[in-house]
Amino acid sequence: MWHPRKEWAVVHQSRGLHQPTSGFSLGTWVFLAIALGLLFRVLYLHFSSPLSKVPGPFIATFSRWWLAYHGWRGDFHQLLTRLHEQYGDIVRIGPDEVITISPEAVKKIYGAGSQFRKSEWYRPQQGERKFDLFAERDIITHRNHRRLVNNAYATTSLQELEPYMDSAITYFMDTLHHRQEECLDLGLWLQLFAFDVIGEVTFSQRFGLMDAGKESEALRQIKKVLRSTSWVGQVPYVYKIHQLLLPIVGNRLALTARNGSLREFAVRQVQSRVLRGSDHRDMLGRFVEINKAKPVDFDEAALISMTASNIAAGSDTTAISLRSMIYYLLKNPNCMKKLVQEIDKATERMPPHSVVTYEQASSMSYLQAVMNEAMRIHSIVGHNMQRVVPREGIQIGEHYIPAGVIIGTSPYVLGRSEGIYGPDARRFRPERWLEDGQKYDLWSGYLAFGGASRLCIGKNISWMEMSKVLATLLRNFVVEFADANTEWEEVC
């Protein structure tokens, strides 16, 4: 009785080991289910989505990662230019995102009273800060915060800030005088100057970059933050996942420096300024006044946030614009000659080497036209300034874009639109800003500083700085290309 049962057991087990399997394994079924789910998603987004009739590349119907890739590469402005050339005034660039260069649509999106709030693209930049004018997405919160600090940036405040700016410009001119006849990277020196100006107007003391003649760690951090933000903003959930895993994997995103090392840099500058004291009513002094008047609404965290924003936003943007102005003047010698003649005439009674006043620079019509033209043809913003379509939706030509969709425009592409600026849109021609009857069309494509309630709060300070330094530089020096055939490199 024992032996047969054992033999049966052996035979039974043997058959089990060698019997061929039939059907799919659990892993195969899971893979097929995921593949089919993705396929149905792609088909829905391509054919049944409310955006299915908006033209655009096929990959845009189901993925945002291709946008993240171009954000990382730094060629977003070139990508969006090509897409508009291929598909027209409105293009689908993501499963839930479109871009447009329609002047009517742009006015609705960014104009006065707009209810198009900022998208999730801005969330990683704000991080955990409760006070951030640039990245704040709630319209009412942004409005209330802006009212608190508006006076610190108002036109009436410029007169008090101008002497601090003059100090930095004088030092810049003296530095260049000692380096006459040298071949130098003027683009770098404009960056060092712009960063030192921020130190002067915010803390009554330059950061010392022009003394060192090279970038500081803080400036390098800003560049890393900008590149990181450019791609992470396209897939903002990456930031959320990163923050959850931060205790395990550590920091892996450079954009967090805006809430970390750059914030610490701002804190050190504030502490240094408080310790040494100053009778200057600089930007920090104004923030302290707001803090004392409204400590609940504008606490110390808000004060640090505003000073950090001054540092991060006020230097790179100004340097880019100054580079553009000088680059296009050098590429167009007739424009350079005309501008220098205007500057010389307006300042002929001034002592040598003195700094051009903002009042003088503002009265130079061709100078102002040159600045507007350079910022039109080479806007500092190349990517899509994302907004969210409100409840009522928006009609753009034959396309209705429903609520919740991300929409926007690229100021770089918009500023080169032939539909707004004519067949010579890509030609540097300052005279267009001095011609009668064209103002509305010109300004409808000009978003160099944003628009309406989201207009850059530091616009007045930046414009004064650029007007004064450009006029003073060309009054004192002849600037030439080291190699006229070398084109500049653009990184968005």
GUGUVEX-473270 format. One record per residue (C-alpha): x negated, y, z negated. Coordinates in steps of 0.02 Angstrom, whole numbers, padded with zeros to 5 digits, always signed. Layout:
# GUGUVEX-473270
XYZ...
//
This chain:
# GUGUVEX-473270
+00000+00000+00000-00143+00120-00037-00244+00093+00121-00107+00126+00249-00053+00286+00161-00233+00348+00165-00249+00301+00348-00088+00391+00387-00154+00545+00299-00313+00541+00401-00220+00522+00565-00100+00662+00518-00240+00782+00476-00335+00737+00633-00186+00775+00743-00169+00944+00654-00349+00991+00690-00348+00951+00874-00171+00999+00923-00174+01145+01048-00093+01306+00984+00051+01386+01076+00119+01567+01074+00036+01731+01015-00053+01760+00852+00007+01893+00729-00138+02006+00778-00090+01994+00962+00090+02040+00923+00034+02190+00822-00079+02248+00964+00060+02229+01092+00182+02323+00981+00062+02469+00961+00023+02471+01148+00208+02470+01193+00243+02606+01065+00108+02716+01140+00171+02680+01315+00350+02728+01270+00283+02887+01185+00184+02935+01341+00333+02901+01454+00450+03001+01342+00332+03149+01326+00300+03147+01513+00479+03127+01576+00603+03165+01436+00516+03297+01331+00589+03474+01339+00420+03521+01412+00419+03386+01545+00453+03510+01686+00315+03630+01634+00165+03598+01748+00000+03542+01676-00129+03402+01674-00062+03227+01636-00170+03203+01481-00085+03355+01402+00079+03260+01390+00019+03138+01257-00142+03199+01174-00221+03351+01090-00392+03272+01075-00445+03333+01247-00417+03510+01181-00523+03469+01028-00660+03409+01145-00662+03573+01241-00657+03669+01077-00813+03575+01022-00898+03605+01191-00864+03791+01183-00790+03809+01359-00608+03840+01313-00602+04005+01407-00662+03920+01566-00541+03775+01544-00389+03889+01523-00444+03997+01670-00449+03843+01783-00280+03781+01721-00193+03946+01758-00275+03952+01930-00210+03777+01966-00036+03779+01886+00018+03961+01876+00079+04080+01741+00140+03945+01621+00047+03782+01587+00077+03635+01471-00086+03596+01380-00024+03480+01242+00123+03368+01194+00201+03518+01106+00102+03666+01173+00109+03785+01321+00008+03938+01371+00065+04085+01475-00002+04243+01554+00170+04314+01591+00166+04497+01530+00350+04489+01480+00324+04331+01378+00164+04397+01299+00257+04553+01243+00392+04446+01160+00265+04334+01075+00145+04466+01008+00247+04626+01017+00326+04730+00879+00455+04636+00776+00399+04467+00841+00460+04316+00743+00331+04200+00822+00231+04145+00669+00055+04075+00677+00036+03888+00702-00051+03750+00604-00211+03794+00699-00242+03923+00563-00215+03808+00413-00394+03739+00404-00460+03917+00402-00353+03970+00257-00389+03816+00154-00324+03837-00024-00334+04027-00026-00171+04115-00062-00230+04282+00009-00293+04276+00189-00232+04407+00311-00300+04318+00464-00242+04140+00431-00081+04171+00333+00061+04092+00432+00212+04155+00338+00270+04320+00416+00341+04398+00257+00191+04349+00149+00073+04420+00278+00172+04582+00286+00167+04604+00098-00018+04566+00086-00061+04684+00227+00031+04827+00144-00079+04808-00008-00241+04838+00086-00186+04943+00236-00248+05108+00166-00425+05039+00145-00434+05017+00335-00332+05168+00389-00398+05299+00510-00404+05424+00368-00531+05314+00280-00654+05319+00424-00725+05489+00379-00781+05423+00211-00858+05267+00287-00948+05355+00431-01101+05410+00328-01134+05228+00277-01123+05178+00459-01241+05319+00507-01370+05249+00387-01369+05079+00472-01371+05156+00647-01519+05268+00602-01615+05118+00538-01572+05022+00697-01634+05163+00808-01795+05181+00706-01826+04994+00722-01803+05001+00911-01918+05153+00922-02057+05050+00844-02027+04913+00972-02021+05020+01130-02084+04939+01290-02062+04768+01211-01957+04630+01288-01834+04581+01152-01670+04489+01133-01553+04638+01120-01405+04521+01097-01485+04455+00937-01526+04629+00875-01347+04687+00903-01291+04540+00796-01415+04585+00658-01359+04766+00665-01173+04723+00658-01200+04609+00509-01301+04743+00416-01165+04873+00451-01039+04761+00362-01154+04759+00211-01170+04948+00216-00985+04991+00230-00927+04853+00112-01062+04853-00022-01161+05015+00011-01314+04910+00052-01374+04823+00210-01397+04636+00204-01576+04656+00267-01563+04564+00431-01640+04705+00533-01784+04708+00410-01812+04521+00433-01782+04527+00621-01691+04360+00617-01527+04279+00570-01488+04243+00388-01416+04081+00322-01248+04168+00299-01245+04219+00482-01290+04042+00537-01149+03976+00428-01026+04093+00513-01073+04022+00683-01052+03845+00620-00883+03890+00547-00825+03962+00714-00876+03808+00814-00800+03689+00687-00638+03788+00680-00626+03789+00869-00602+03600+00880-00527+03556+00710-00387+03684+00736-00328+03583+00887-00301+03430+00776-00268+03509+00604-00222+03343+00523-00408+03303+00531-00434+03439+00400-00298+03366+00288-00375+03192+00298-00548+03265+00267-00488+03352+00109-00410+03191+00044-00571+03094+00074-00684+03234+00013-00722+03152-00156-00775+02992-00067-00864+03047+00092-00917+03223+00043-00901+03378+00152-00912+03340+00338-00830+03495+00413-00927+03657+00434-00768+03762+00431-00750+03732+00244-00898+03850+00218-00771+03992+00230-00701+03927+00066-00871+03871+00001-01043+03942+00039-00980+04100+00126-00864+04135-00018-01009+04111-00139-01111+04232-00034-00971+04360-00050-00962+04331-00238-01150+04363-00255-01136+04523-00154-00991+04584-00262-01087+04545-00422-01243+04632-00356-01143+04786-00308-01060+04793-00480-01227+04776-00571-01318+04912-00475-01166+05027-00470-01131+05158-00338-01044+05324-00321-00998+05278-00142-00816+05241-00106-00858+05091+00003-00740+04951+00051-00772+04855-00109-00735+05012-00209-00567+05025-00121-00528+04842-00156-00570+04868-00340-00449+05015-00345-00310+04905-00272-00352+04768-00397-00338+04889-00544-00176+04963-00479-00093+04796-00439-00187+04658-00531-00046+04531-00509-00021+04553-00322-00205+04582-00284-00306+04481-00410-00493+04445-00411-00470+04297-00294-00387+04411-00168-00526+04539-00188-00658+04406-00151-00555+04342-00004-00549+04515+00076-00735+04546+00055-00773+04373+00125-00659+04409+00273-00750+04572+00307-00914+04477+00314-00852+04331+00419-00741+04425+00541-00823+04595+00556-00996+04552+00621-00985+04420+00757-00836+04499+00844-00918+04670+00852-01083+04598+00913-00995+04503+01053-00907+04660+01112-01066+04766+01108-01159+04634+01208-01020+04636+01336-01024+04825+01353-01212+04832+01381-01215+04678+01492-01084+04746+01613-01164+04918+01614-01330+04840+01663-01242+04737+01797-01162+04897+01864-01297+05033+01871-01178+05165+01938-01068+05145+01784-01222+05156+01672-01279+05316+01759-01108+05396+01743-01096+05353+01558-01270+05417+01516-01231+05581+01603-01072+05600+01499-01166+05560+01337-01307+05682+01378-01187+05822+01417-01083+05795+01260-01237+05788+01146-01353+05915+01229-01350+06031+01077-01382+05892+00952-01553+05872+00870-01657+05730+00942-01631+05557+00866-01474+05609+00772-01325+05490+00769-01178+05528+00882-01025+05570+00776-00863+05475+00795-00775+05636+00843-00899+05662+00985-00888+05481+01042-00698+05485+01040-00698+05637+01154-00804+05546+01286-00669+05480+01402-00785+05374+01508-00866+05296+01355-00695+05245+01291-00650+05177+01464-00811+05075+01469-00772+05000+01299-00593+04954+01345-00648+04881+01511-00784+04774+01433-00663+04707+01303-00533+04675+01437-00646+04576+01552-00736+04487+01412-00619+04469+01265-00691+04398+01105-00549+04270+01101-00552+04135+01234-00437+04002+01162-00248+04004+01149-00187+04120+01009-00058+03994+00950+00114+04045+00890+00271+03942+00854+00429+03974+00954+00568+04034+00836+00745+03964+00823+00816+04052+00976+00681+03987+01094+00607+04086+01239+00639+04092+01426+00486+04109+01537+00533+04115+01720+00628+03955+01759+00567+03868+01601+00658+03870+01435+00541+03835+01289+00636+03774+01134+00604+03810+00951+00455+03728+00867+00346+03722+01022+00172+03800+01009+00152+03943+01131+00026+04081+01162-00099+04158+01279-00286+04172+01298-00338+04356+01289-00490+04312+01395-00382+04241+01535-00245+04371+01515-00372+04512+01531-00428+04444+01699-00254+04418+01769-00232+04482+01947-00046+04495+01914-00083+04634+01789-00246+04712+01848-00238+04682+02035-00357+04593+02154-00510+04671+02069-00463+04602+01898-00631+04514+01879-00728+04668+01928-00796+04784+01794-00717+04951+01839-00695+05072+01692-00611+05199+01805-00450+05097+01799-00422+05161+01622-00432+05342+01680-00309+05328+01824-00134+05399+01802+00022+05293+01805-00059+05127+01760-00062+05132+01571+00082+05012+01538+00013+04877+01652-00161+04896+01580-00109+04883+01399+00010+04738+01433-00141+04627+01466-00249+04695+01326-00254+04588+01169-00435+04616+01119-00381+04653+00940-00221+04549+00936-00052+04631+00935+00083+04717+00830+00089+04659+00648-00057+04540+00677-00167+04676+00750-00343+04659+00679-00344+04761+00519-00527+04807+00547-00499+04876+00722-00528+05058+00674-00692+05021+00585-00754+04912+00726-00707+05039+00860-00796+05179+00767-00951+05072+00745-00958+05021+00928-00923+05197+00993-01058+05275+00887-01196+05146+00913-01169+05127+01101-01175+05316+01129-01326+05337+01012-01420+05192+01090-01399+05255+01269-01441+05432+01215-01609+05375+01147-01661+05230+01257-01667+05164+01433-01612+04982+01427-01655+04862+01567-01641+04677+01602-01798+04576+01572-01741+04470+01719-01599+04540+01822-01563+04370+01901-01532+04277+01738-01350+04256+01691-01295+04254+01511-01228+04101+01423-01051+04102+01356-00994+03996+01209-00812+04005+01159
//
